Amino acid sequence: MSRQVFCRKYQKEMEALDFAPFPGAKGQELFDTVSKQAWQEWLKHQTTLINEKRLNVFEADAKKFLEEQREKFFNNDESLEKAEGLKPE
């Protein structure tokens, strides 16, 4: 049986991540509190944000923005940036 975790996004027991998404305390916190499903949904949302906002993930401001958005996503914060969709230039 796979490991279960109480997912902070969905507020219920769900299948857990197989490993911490990155090293350190924050990675361990996500490993302990985020389900596999929620993490996959975050990755999809993050990719959309990177593409639509043309973020350079190597820049400190972009990293900070994505960290803030990740927290909002998992906490179901209503101020989370939504996908705007492609618009003709």
DARAPE-V850683 format. One record per backbone hydrogen bond with DSSP energy under -1.0 kcal/mol. NH is the residue of the N-H (numbers start at 1). CO is the residue of the C=O. If there is no record, write none. Layout:
<<NH:CO> <NH:CO>>
//
This chain:
<<5:14> <7:5> <7:12> <8:33> <11:7> <14:5> <16:3> <28:24> <29:25> <30:26> <31:27> <32:28> <33:29> <34:30> <36:15> <39:35> <40:36> <41:37> <42:38> <43:39> <44:40> <45:41> <46:42> <47:43> <48:44> <49:45> <50:46> <51:47> <52:48> <53:49> <55:50> <59:56> <63:59> <64:60> <65:61> <66:62> <67:63> <68:64> <69:65> <70:66> <71:67> <72:68> <73:69> <74:70> <75:71> <76:73> <77:72> <80:77>>
//
